[in-house]
Amino acid sequence: MNQATTQAGSEKRHTVVIVGGGAGGISVASSIHKRDRDIDIAIIEPSAIHHYQPGWTMVGGGVFRPEVTSKPMSEVAPRFSSWYADKVTSIEPELNRVTLGDGSKVGYQVLILAPGLELNWAAIEGLESALGSSGVTSNYLEGMASYTWEMVQTLKKGTALFSQPPMPIKCAGAPQKAMYLSSDYWLKHNRLSDIDVQFHNAGAVLFGVPDYVPALQSYIDRYGIGTHFQSTLVAVNGPSRKATFRVTDSEGRSEDRDVGFDMLHAVPPQRAPEFIRESVLANEGGWLDLADDTLCHKRYSNIFGLGDVSGTGNAKTAAAVRKQAPVVAENVISTLRKAPMTAAYLGYGSCPLTVENGRIVLAEFGYNGVLQPSFPKWLNDGTQATRAAWWLKAKQLPTLYWHVMLKGREWMASPAVRSSR
C-alpha cells in the first residue's frame, strides 16, 4: 500500500479509483487485483481506522471485546493500491475525475463508489448530545457499544426502549439484536420481570421478510417485549430521560407521545453521503443509482458501486458486500477490456439476528425477499434460531472478514451469470 499525496490544483490519474476504504472498497480492490495484477488501483479513504462494524452489536451484548472490531487502515489497505487519506467532496463524471478535500483532483478510467452511508444523528432532536449519558446509547456509533454493555449490566429495573428508524438502514436487524441480547442477559440474571422492554419501530412489521417473523415473534413473547409499530423516535431529552415518538395510526394520523426511560438504545435515520445524494449520480431517494444485477451506474457505464450507498433493493449488510465485490470486479474488468458484462448480483443479503447469547436466526435473502440460504436445512434452518448460526457469527465471521473477504478470497461468493437481454 502506497500512501499517495496530492497538492491543491494538481491531478493524478489511476485506472481504477475506489471511493471508500470500508468493507466494500477493500474487498473489491482485492477481488480486482486477484483477477488482474497489472491494474493500477487507488483507494480514497479519510479514516485512519478500519472497523468491523458487524461486531459492534456483539460488543454491546458483552460477547466481543471492542479491540477486535478495528484495525489501522495502514494494515488493511492492500499493498498493491495507492491510498489517498482524504475525503471526496465532489465527482465530475463527465470529466472522469473526483475532487478531494484538499482541492486536488484524481482522474480515473473506472470509478467504484463504496463510501458507505451517513448516520443522520441530527434528525432526532437532542439525541447526539445525550449519547453516552443518562442511559442513552447506540451500537451504531463507534465506541458507544461499550456503554450499551455497561447499561445492560447495571440496569436492575425500569424501562428500556429500543428504537428503529425508517428504512433503509444498514443491518436492519441490528436494532432488534441489541434488544434481544439485552433481554437475554436480564432474563438470565432474574431482572427481566422488573424491566419494561419496549420496541419502537418506525415500520409496520417486525421484519421485512415474513419467513423469519415467527421465530423472532417467539422471542418477543419469551422476553415479554412490548412492540410499537409506526412509532418513530423524533426527540430525546437526556437529563429528563424522556423520549418522544411520533406515532401514526392506520388512517395516517400522527401524534407525538413522550415515554420515560432508564435506558434508550437509539438508531438514527440514515442516508447517502452528501457528495452522492446531491449529485447527478443519485436516484430519486438520494442513493447511488445502480442497475440491480451488474451494479453499474444506470447512466455512466464506467461507474460502479457497492455497499451501503447503493440504491439497489437489497439489505445493507457486510454479507451483501461479500457477494457484490466479485460481481463488480468482473464487470469492471470487462468494461476495461471493452467486453460485455457477464456477472450478476441477485440481491443477496444476510442478517444474523442474535436472539439470545448462543442462538441466531440467520436470515439470508435476496431481491423481493426471496430466500437464499447458504447451507442445507439439516445443517442450519435459517428460519429458526440455531446454535450453528451462532457458531458462525461469533466464532468464524470475524476471521473470515479480516483474512478472507478483505483479501479477495471469495468464499461462497461466486457471481451469478447475467442473463442475456
N, C-alpha and C positions, 0 to 999 in steps of 0.2 A: 504494500500500500504506500503510494507516494502522496504526501500531503501537498496539494497544489496551492500556489499563491497567485494572487491577481493584483492588478493595480487599477484604480479608477480610470475609466476611459479605455482600458485595454480589452482585447477579446482573444480568448483561447478557443480552440476547437477540438472536438473529440468525435469519434464515430458514433458512439452511444453515450448519451448523458442521462443519468438516472437521478431524479429529484427525490430524495428521501433515503435515509440510511437505516430505516427500521427493518422489520421482518420482510416486507415486500422488496425494498431496494436491494438489500444484501443478498436475498435469495435469488432474485432474478439476475443479478450481476454474476453470481456463481454459476447459475444454470446456462447463461450465455457463454461464459468462459469455458465451461465444460464441453460445449459443442464446437467452439472455435476460439482457440487460444490467441489468435492474432488480432482479434477485435479490440480496439482502443476504447476503454470504458472509463468514465468518470462518474463519481457519486458526489452529490451535493447534499450535505447534512450539517447543520449548525451545532448539533448537540455533541458533547464530548463523551456522553454515556449512552450505551445501547441497553434498552430494557426488555426483559422477557415479561411483557405485561400480563399474559395469562396467569402468571404466578402470583400476582398481587392479591387475588381472591384467596389463594391458599395462605398467604401471609396473614390476611385478615381473619382467617379461621384457625391460626396457630399451627398450621401444617408445615409451611416453608419458613425458613429464615429469610429476612429481607435481602441479605447479601447475595443469595443465589439467583436473584432476579435481575442482576445488572452486571455489565462488563464495560470497560473502557472502549470507546469507539475505535481507538487505535489498535485494539486487539481483534475487533470484529470485522472491520473494513478489510476486504480482500486485498492481498499484497499486489495483485496484478492491476489494481484500479488506481486512479488518481482521486484523491479526496479533497473536496473544497469544503472547508469548515465554515460555511456561511449559509445564509438563508436565501431563498429565491423571492424576489419581490414582484417580478412580472415575467410573462412569457410572450414572445413575439413569434407566433407560429408561421407567419408569412415570411419571416426572415430567418427562421430556423435557429433561434437563439433565446437564451434566458438572461435576465439581469439579476445580479446578486446584490446583497445588502450594501456592499462597498461601492456599488455603481459600475462594476466591471461586467463584461458580457462573456458568456460561454456559448459557443456555437455547437451544433450537432447535425448529424445526418438523421439519426433516430433519437427521439426523446421518449423516456419512460417516466411516468409520473406515479410516484408512490409516497407522497408526503404525509399520509395518514389523514386524520381529521382533527378538528378543533373542538375542545370542550368549552362550551359557552356558559361558564360559571355565572357571568353577569346577568344571564337571562332569569335567574332566580334571585330576587331581591334579598340581600343580606347574607346569602349563602357563603360567598367567598370569604368574607370577614369572620364568619362564625366557625369555619372549618378548623378542627384541631382543638376546640374548646367547647365547653357546655354540652358535651356528648354528641357534637355534630362531626360526622366523619364521612369519608368516601374512599372506597378502594380504587376509584378511578384516578386519584391524584397521587403522583409519585411521593412515596414516603408516608402516606396517610394510612396505609393498611395496618401499620403497627399500632396506630391509635385505635383503629377498629378493634383489633385484638385486645388491646388494653380495656376498652369499654365493655367488650363481651365478658371478659374475666371479672370485671369489678361490678357489673350491674347485678344486683340481687333481687330487685323488684321494680315495678313501674311500667312505663310504656316505651316500647321500642318500635320505631317507624322505619320502614324501608320503602324508598320511592323508586319509580321507574318512569322516565320521561317519554315523550312521543318518539316513535321510530322515525328514521333509522338511528341506531346507536351501535357502537362496537360491542361485540359479545353481548347479545341481547339477553342472555341468561344470567349475566353477572349480578344484576340487582337481586335476583332470586337466590343465587348461590350464597351471597353474603347472609341472607335471611335464614336459609336452611342450616348453614354451618353454625350460625349463632344459636339458633333454636335447638340444634342437636346438643351443643355444649350445655345450654341451660337445662335441657331435659336430663342429661346425664349427671348434672350437679344438683338435681332436685330444686331448680329455681323456676322452671317454666310456668308452673301453676301460679306464680306471683308476678309474672311478666305478661303484659298485654302486647302481643306481637301483631302489628298491622302491616299489610302490604298495600301500598297506594300506587296503582298502575294507571298511567295515562291512557293505555289501551283498553280494549273491551273484553279481552280474553287473557287467560293465564299464560298461554304460549301460542305462538302463531301457527304451529304445525299440530293439528289435532291428535295425531297418533301418540304424542308424548304427554298429553294433558292428563290422562287417567293416573299415570304413575306420579306425576307432580301433585295432582289433587290429593292423592293418598297421603303425601307428606304434609300438605296444607292441613289436612284433617288430623294427622298424627300430632302435629305441633299446636293445633288449635289456633291457627293464624287467621285473623280477620282480613278478608280480601275486599278491596275497594277499587272498583274499575272506573275508568273515565274520571280518575281523580289525579290531577296534575299538581305537583309541588310548584308554587309560584313565589313564595317568600318564606324566609326563616328569620326568626328573632332569637339569636343565640342566648343572650342574657336572660330573656323571659322564658326560654325553652318552649317556644310556640312555633309551629309550622302551619303555613296557610296553603290549603289545597283548593284548586278550582275544580268543582265537581259538576259534571254535565249529566243531565238525565236523558232518558230515552227519547225525549222530544227536542233535544238540543238546547235546553235551557241550562244556564250555568249560574252557580253561586259560589262564593268563597267561604270556606269553613276553616276555623282555627282548631288545631289539635295540639294539645300539650304532649311533651315527650321528655323522657330521661335519656334516650339515645335516638339519634336520627342518622341513618345511612342514606345519604342523598346522592342521586345521579343526575348530572346536568344534561340539558339538551345538547345535541352535537351537530356539527355542520362541517362542510369542506373548508379548508383554509381560504382566506380572502383572495389570494392570487389565483385561485381556481374558481371560486364561486362567483366572482365579479369579472370573469374573463369570457372570451368567446368560446372557451373550451367547455363551459358548463351547460348542463341541461336546465330545464325549467325549475328544477328543485335546487339548483346550485351545485350539483355533484358532477364529476367528470363524465362527459357524455360518450360512453363506450358501447361498442357492439357487444352483445351478451356473450357471443361464442368466441370471437377472435381477441377480444379485449383491445381492439384497435379503435382509435377515436373515429366517430362517425363522419367527421368532415375533414380530418387531416390524417392521411394514410401513413405518415411517418411518426405518429404519436400514439403511444400505448399507455395503458395504466393498469394498476392492480392495487389490491389492498383496500383500506377503509375509505379512500377518496372516491372510489368507483361508484358510478351511478347505476350499476347493474343490480339486478334484483336478488342477489344472494345475501346470506348472513355475513356480517362484517366480523370475521374471526381470523385468527392466525392459521387455522386449518384451511380456510379458503385460500389464503396466500400460498400455502403449500401446493395446492392444485393449480393455482393461477400462474405461478412463476415459470414452470416448464412450458405452458401454453404461450406466454409472452415471449419467452426465449426462442422458441421455434419460429414463431411468427415474425419476430424481429429479424432473425437471420434470413428468413425467406424474403422479407422486404429489402434487406441489404443486397440480396442476390437477385432481386427483381423476379422472384418466383412467387407463385400463388401461395397464400397462407393455407395450411392444412390442419393446424392444431386447433382444437375446440375445447372450451371450458363449459361444463354442464351445470354450473351454479353450485357446486359442492361447498358446503359449509358444515362445520361441526361445532356443537355446543355441549361440552361435558358438564351437565347440570349436577353439581355436587350437592346432593340432597341430604347427606349425612357424612360424618367422618368414617369413611370405609366403603361407601357406595355412591355410585354415579349413574345417572340416566344419560347415556351417550347418544345425544340427538345428532343424527347425520342426515342431511337432506340437501336437495338441490333446488333449482328454479321451481316455483309454484308448489313448494312443499313436498316434492317427490322424494321419498326416502332413498338414500344412497348408502346403505350400510357397508362398512369396510370388512366386516367379519361375518362368518356364518352364524346363524341364530344359536346353534348349540354352544358356540364359544362366547358370544355376547349378544343377548337380546336387547337391542338399543331402546326398546320401548319400556324396559323395566330397569329398576335400579340394580346394578350388579357390582360385585367386588372386582370382577375382571376389568371393568371400565375404570374403577378407582386405581387399580394397579397401573394401568396405562397412564392415567393422568398424573398421579402422584409420584410414580417411580420411573417412568420411561420418557414422558414427553419433554421434560427439561433437557435431558441428554440428547434426545432426537432433535430438539430445536437448535441447540448450540453446535452440535457436531455432525448433524445430518442435513437438516433443512437449509441452514445458513451456508453450508459448504457445497450446495448444489447436488447433494446425494439424494435423488428423488425417490424416496421410499414410498411405494404405493401411490405414486403421483404421475403416472404416465398420462400424457394428454390424450383426450379423445380425438378421433379423426373427424375433421369437419365434413359435414355432408355437402355434396355438390349442389349448387343452386343454379 
